[in-house]
Amino acid sequence: MGMIVTVVGIGFAIFLCLILAGIVIYFFPLWIQSKLTGAGIGFGDLIGMTLRKVRPGVIVQCKIMAVQSGLPDPEITAKNLEAHYLAGGNVPQIIRALIAANKAKTIQLSYREATAIDLAGRDVLEAVQTSVYPRVIDCPPQTRGRATLDAMAKDGIQLKVTARVTVRSNLQQLIGGATEETIMARVGEGIVSAIGSAASHKAVLENPDMISKTVLSRRLDAETAFEIVSIDIADIDVGQNIGARLRADQAEADTQVARARSEGRRAEAVATEQENKAEIERSRAKLVEAEAQVPLSVAESLESGTLGILDLYKLRNIQADTEMRKGIAKSSGQAT
């Protein structure tokens, strides 16, 4: 029984030795690198990173890069790097961005700002590179299907403009600042406004940099993640005579309105004429009705004795004489 216990103890000891040997073999190279480079990461820290599901190789490599590059920020510690790793950040990208900013000597970027930018979803290394080497953006962007920005001067001539905007990243406003789409929208609006305020298209063609000066004076990069370095007019072409076309369209519209009013007046005249004709017919009907009453009145007068037979004949002679005079007057008028 004692022999079995001894064998089990020896086997357990051998197993522990193998585990310890494996741990030493796995972590010893990283510990040696940290020790020789002054990274300051101990053997126990490496084991703790593994237990916390952090890749020790990534942390050690990043800490060595920071030390060898001489980054002065005291917040670049193994614990802070590990915390950023656990938060889902890209630790190697952070260190590379800090190294690039430190080498540039013109960019102030702290470890806290870099981690905040990284966790916000921005590419901090690209931001630093853009800050060192400004990027040129076409306006309008070629991906939107429009090749030019179209605007009209006060004389009605359309101008087609293509611009190139040089921007530099503003690291202090990268978090919460508007993106380059906002920059392009503001620049496009400024170019259209500058051309629209020009007295004539010839003035713009003679001095295209007036557009750049006008747009730059408006501080279009306020509250954005970029700083506008320059706005250059790459190409400017003359388009259509929009003013003349608008005037022609207005004249055509005025003609249509006048024609409609004339048609309205003609329709009113025709309606009035028809009403007058109807009134004439009504008057004629009343005249016929009145003429029909004359024989009845004469007959009543004869019956009552108010009118004699001689008076009737005299009245008829007068009517015949009147009709004759009317016929003579009508024939004389036609002869002349």
C-alpha positions as CSV (number, residue, x, y, z in Angstrom):
1,M,0.0,0.0,0.0
2,G,2.8,2.4,0.9
3,M,4.5,1.6,-2.4
4,I,1.4,2.6,-4.3
5,V,1.2,5.9,-2.5
6,T,4.8,6.5,-3.2
7,V,4.4,5.7,-6.9
8,V,1.3,8.0,-7.1
9,G,3.2,10.8,-5.3
10,I,6.2,10.4,-7.7
11,G,3.9,10.4,-10.7
12,F,2.1,13.5,-9.4
13,A,5.4,15.3,-8.8
14,I,6.6,14.4,-12.3
15,F,3.3,15.7,-13.7
16,L,3.8,19.0,-11.8
17,C,7.3,19.2,-13.0
18,L,6.2,18.7,-16.6
19,I,3.6,21.5,-16.2
20,L,6.1,23.8,-14.7
21,A,8.6,23.0,-17.4
22,G,5.9,23.7,-20.0
23,I,5.1,27.0,-18.4
24,V,8.7,28.0,-18.2
25,I,9.3,26.9,-21.8
26,Y,6.3,28.9,-23.0
27,F,6.9,32.1,-21.1
28,F,10.6,32.1,-20.8
29,P,11.3,33.7,-24.2
30,L,8.8,36.5,-23.6
31,W,10.2,37.1,-20.1
32,I,13.8,37.2,-21.5
33,Q,12.7,39.7,-24.2
34,S,11.0,41.9,-21.6
35,K,13.9,41.7,-19.2
36,L,16.6,42.5,-21.8
37,T,14.6,45.4,-23.3
38,G,13.5,46.9,-20.0
39,A,9.8,46.4,-20.7
40,G,9.2,45.6,-17.0
41,I,6.8,42.7,-17.4
42,G,7.4,39.9,-14.9
43,F,6.9,36.2,-15.1
44,G,3.9,36.3,-12.9
45,D,2.4,39.1,-15.1
46,L,2.7,36.8,-18.1
47,I,0.9,34.0,-16.4
48,G,-1.8,36.4,-15.2
49,M,-2.4,37.7,-18.7
50,T,-2.9,34.1,-20.0
51,L,-5.4,33.4,-17.2
52,R,-7.3,36.6,-18.1
53,K,-7.4,35.5,-21.8
54,V,-4.9,38.1,-23.0
55,R,-2.3,37.2,-25.5
56,P,1.0,37.9,-23.6
57,G,3.0,38.1,-26.9
58,V,1.0,41.0,-28.1
59,I,1.4,43.0,-24.8
60,V,5.1,42.2,-24.5
61,Q,5.8,43.1,-28.2
62,C,3.8,46.4,-27.8
63,K,5.6,47.3,-24.5
64,I,9.0,46.6,-26.1
65,M,8.1,48.8,-29.1
66,A,7.1,51.6,-26.8
67,V,10.3,51.3,-24.7
68,Q,12.6,51.0,-27.7
69,S,11.0,54.0,-29.4
70,G,11.3,56.1,-26.3
71,L,7.7,57.1,-25.9
72,P,7.6,59.5,-22.9
73,D,3.9,58.9,-21.8
74,P,3.9,57.3,-18.3
75,E,0.5,55.8,-19.0
76,I,1.9,53.3,-21.4
77,T,2.1,50.4,-18.9
78,A,1.5,46.7,-19.2
79,K,-1.7,47.0,-17.2
80,N,-3.1,49.8,-19.3
81,L,-2.2,47.9,-22.5
82,E,-3.9,44.8,-21.1
83,A,-6.9,46.9,-20.2
84,H,-7.2,48.3,-23.7
85,Y,-6.8,44.8,-25.1
86,L,-9.6,43.5,-22.9
87,A,-11.8,46.5,-24.0
88,G,-11.5,45.3,-27.6
89,G,-8.9,47.8,-28.8
90,N,-6.1,47.4,-31.3
91,V,-3.1,47.6,-29.1
92,P,-0.4,47.3,-31.8
93,Q,-2.2,50.0,-33.8
94,I,-2.2,52.3,-30.8
95,I,1.6,51.9,-30.2
96,R,2.4,52.4,-33.9
97,A,0.3,55.6,-34.0
98,L,2.0,56.9,-30.9
99,I,5.5,56.1,-32.3
100,A,4.6,57.9,-35.6
101,A,3.3,61.0,-33.7
102,N,6.4,61.1,-31.5
103,K,8.7,60.8,-34.5
104,A,6.9,63.6,-36.3
105,K,7.6,66.0,-33.4
106,T,4.7,68.2,-34.5
107,I,1.8,66.2,-33.3
108,Q,0.7,66.1,-29.7
109,L,-1.0,62.7,-29.1
110,S,-1.3,61.1,-25.6
111,Y,-2.0,57.5,-24.8
112,R,-5.4,58.4,-23.4
113,E,-6.4,60.2,-26.6
114,A,-5.1,57.4,-28.8
115,T,-7.1,54.7,-26.9
116,A,-10.2,56.9,-27.0
117,I,-9.9,57.4,-30.8
118,D,-9.3,53.6,-31.3
119,L,-12.3,52.6,-29.1
120,A,-14.5,55.2,-31.0
121,G,-13.9,53.1,-34.1
122,R,-11.5,55.4,-35.9
123,D,-8.2,54.3,-37.4
124,V,-5.8,56.2,-35.2
125,L,-2.7,55.3,-37.2
126,E,-4.4,56.5,-40.4
127,A,-5.4,59.7,-38.6
128,V,-1.8,60.3,-37.5
129,Q,-0.5,59.6,-41.0
130,T,-3.1,62.0,-42.5
131,S,-2.0,64.6,-40.0
132,V,1.6,64.3,-41.1
133,Y,0.9,63.8,-44.8
134,P,-2.2,65.7,-45.7
135,R,-4.7,63.9,-48.0
136,V,-6.2,65.3,-51.2
137,I,-9.9,64.7,-51.7
138,D,-11.8,65.3,-55.0
139,C,-14.8,67.6,-54.9
140,P,-17.3,66.4,-55.9
141,P,-16.3,62.8,-55.0
142,Q,-16.0,60.6,-58.1
143,T,-18.1,57.9,-56.4
144,R,-21.3,60.0,-56.5
145,G,-21.7,59.9,-60.2
146,R,-21.3,63.7,-60.8
147,A,-18.1,64.9,-62.4
148,T,-18.5,68.6,-61.7
149,L,-20.1,71.1,-59.3
150,D,-22.5,73.3,-61.3
151,A,-23.3,76.9,-60.3
152,M,-24.6,80.0,-62.1
153,A,-23.2,83.5,-61.9
154,K,-25.3,86.6,-61.8
155,D,-25.2,87.0,-65.6
156,G,-27.0,83.7,-66.0
157,I,-24.0,81.6,-67.3
158,Q,-23.5,78.2,-65.8
159,L,-20.0,77.2,-64.7
160,K,-18.8,73.6,-64.1
161,V,-16.1,73.4,-61.4
162,T,-13.9,70.6,-60.2
163,A,-11.9,71.2,-57.0
164,R,-9.3,69.4,-54.9
165,V,-9.4,69.8,-51.2
166,T,-6.3,69.1,-49.1
167,V,-7.1,68.2,-45.5
168,R,-5.1,67.3,-42.4
169,S,-6.5,65.3,-39.5
170,N,-7.3,67.3,-36.4
171,L,-6.6,64.7,-33.6
172,Q,-8.1,66.8,-30.9
173,Q,-11.5,66.9,-32.6
174,L,-11.3,63.4,-34.1
175,I,-13.8,62.1,-31.5
176,G,-17.2,63.7,-32.1
177,G,-16.0,65.7,-35.1
178,A,-17.7,65.5,-38.5
179,T,-16.3,63.3,-41.2
180,E,-14.9,64.2,-44.6
181,E,-18.4,63.9,-46.1
182,T,-19.4,67.0,-44.1
183,I,-16.2,68.8,-45.4
184,M,-17.1,67.9,-49.0
185,A,-20.7,69.1,-48.5
186,R,-19.6,72.4,-47.0
187,V,-16.9,73.0,-49.7
188,G,-19.4,72.2,-52.4
189,E,-21.9,74.7,-50.9
190,G,-19.2,77.3,-50.6
191,I,-18.1,77.0,-54.2
192,V,-21.7,77.3,-55.5
193,S,-22.3,80.3,-53.3
194,A,-19.0,82.0,-54.4
195,I,-19.9,81.5,-58.0
196,G,-23.5,82.7,-57.5
197,S,-22.3,85.9,-55.8
198,A,-19.9,86.8,-58.8
199,A,-21.1,89.6,-61.0
200,S,-20.3,87.6,-64.2
201,H,-18.8,84.3,-65.2
202,K,-15.9,86.1,-66.9
203,A,-14.7,87.4,-63.5
204,V,-14.6,83.9,-62.2
205,L,-12.8,82.6,-65.3
206,E,-10.2,85.4,-65.0
207,N,-9.6,84.9,-61.3
208,P,-10.5,81.3,-60.2
209,D,-8.7,81.7,-56.9
210,M,-11.4,84.0,-55.7
211,I,-13.5,80.9,-55.2
212,S,-10.8,79.4,-53.0
213,K,-10.3,82.6,-50.9
214,T,-14.0,83.0,-50.4
215,V,-14.5,79.4,-49.3
216,L,-11.5,79.3,-47.0
217,S,-12.6,82.5,-45.3
218,R,-15.8,80.8,-44.0
219,R,-14.0,78.3,-41.7
220,L,-15.7,75.3,-43.2
221,D,-13.6,72.9,-41.1
222,A,-15.2,74.0,-37.8
223,E,-16.4,71.2,-35.6
224,T,-14.9,68.6,-37.9
225,A,-12.2,66.0,-37.6
226,F,-10.1,67.6,-40.3
227,E,-8.3,70.9,-40.9
228,I,-8.6,72.3,-44.5
229,V,-5.1,73.1,-45.7
230,S,-6.0,74.4,-49.2
231,I,-8.8,74.4,-51.8
232,D,-7.5,74.3,-55.4
233,I,-9.7,74.7,-58.5
234,A,-8.6,71.9,-60.8
235,D,-10.9,72.6,-63.7
236,I,-13.6,75.1,-64.6
237,D,-15.7,75.0,-67.8
238,V,-18.5,77.2,-69.2
239,G,-21.9,75.4,-69.3
240,Q,-25.3,76.5,-70.6
241,N,-26.8,80.0,-70.6
242,I,-29.3,79.3,-67.8
243,G,-30.4,82.9,-67.6
244,A,-31.4,83.1,-71.3
245,R,-33.2,79.7,-71.0
246,L,-35.1,80.9,-68.0
247,R,-36.0,84.1,-69.7
248,A,-37.2,82.2,-72.8
249,D,-39.2,79.9,-70.5
250,Q,-40.7,82.9,-68.7
251,A,-41.6,84.5,-72.1
252,E,-43.3,81.3,-73.2
253,A,-45.2,81.2,-70.0
254,D,-46.3,84.8,-70.3
255,T,-47.4,84.1,-73.9
256,Q,-49.5,81.2,-72.7
257,V,-51.0,83.3,-70.0
258,A,-51.8,86.1,-72.5
259,R,-53.3,83.6,-75.0
260,A,-55.4,82.1,-72.2
261,R,-56.7,85.6,-71.3
262,S,-57.4,86.4,-74.9
263,E,-59.3,83.2,-75.3
264,G,-61.3,84.1,-72.2
265,R,-62.1,87.5,-73.5
266,R,-63.2,86.0,-76.9
267,A,-65.4,83.5,-75.1
268,E,-67.0,86.3,-73.1
269,A,-67.6,88.3,-76.3
270,V,-69.1,85.3,-78.1
271,A,-71.3,84.6,-75.0
272,T,-72.4,88.3,-75.0
273,E,-73.2,88.2,-78.7
274,Q,-75.3,85.1,-78.2
275,E,-77.1,86.8,-75.3
276,N,-77.8,89.9,-77.5
277,K,-79.1,87.7,-80.3
278,A,-81.4,86.0,-77.9
279,E,-82.6,89.3,-76.6
280,I,-83.3,90.5,-80.2
281,E,-85.3,87.3,-80.9
282,R,-87.3,87.9,-77.7
283,S,-87.9,91.5,-78.8
284,R,-88.9,90.4,-82.3
285,A,-91.3,87.9,-80.7
286,K,-92.8,90.7,-78.6
287,L,-93.1,92.8,-81.8
288,V,-94.9,90.1,-83.7
289,E,-97.2,89.6,-80.7
290,A,-97.9,93.3,-80.6
291,E,-98.6,93.4,-84.4
292,A,-101.0,90.5,-84.0
293,Q,-103.0,92.6,-81.5
294,V,-103.5,95.4,-84.0
295,P,-106.1,93.6,-86.2
296,L,-107.9,92.6,-83.1
297,S,-108.0,96.1,-81.8
298,V,-109.2,97.4,-85.2
299,A,-112.0,94.8,-85.2
300,E,-113.1,95.7,-81.7
301,S,-113.1,99.4,-82.7
302,L,-115.2,98.7,-85.8
303,E,-117.7,96.7,-83.7
304,S,-117.9,99.3,-81.0
305,G,-118.2,102.2,-83.5
306,T,-115.1,103.9,-82.2
307,L,-113.5,103.6,-85.6
308,G,-115.3,104.2,-88.9
309,I,-114.7,102.5,-92.2
310,L,-113.4,105.6,-93.8
311,D,-110.9,106.0,-90.9
312,L,-109.8,102.4,-91.5
313,Y,-109.2,103.0,-95.2
314,K,-107.3,106.2,-94.4
315,L,-105.1,104.3,-91.9
316,R,-104.4,101.6,-94.5
317,N,-103.4,104.3,-97.1
318,I,-101.1,105.8,-94.5
319,Q,-99.5,102.3,-93.9
320,A,-99.1,101.7,-97.6
321,D,-97.6,105.1,-98.2
322,T,-95.1,104.4,-95.3
323,E,-94.1,101.0,-96.7
324,M,-93.6,102.6,-100.2
325,R,-91.4,105.3,-98.7
326,K,-89.4,102.7,-96.9
327,G,-88.9,100.7,-100.1
328,I,-87.8,103.8,-102.0
329,A,-85.3,104.7,-99.3
330,K,-83.9,101.2,-99.2
331,S,-83.5,101.1,-103.0
332,S,-81.8,104.5,-103.0
333,G,-79.4,103.4,-100.3
334,Q,-78.4,100.3,-102.3
335,A,-77.9,102.3,-105.5
336,T,-75.5,104.7,-103.8
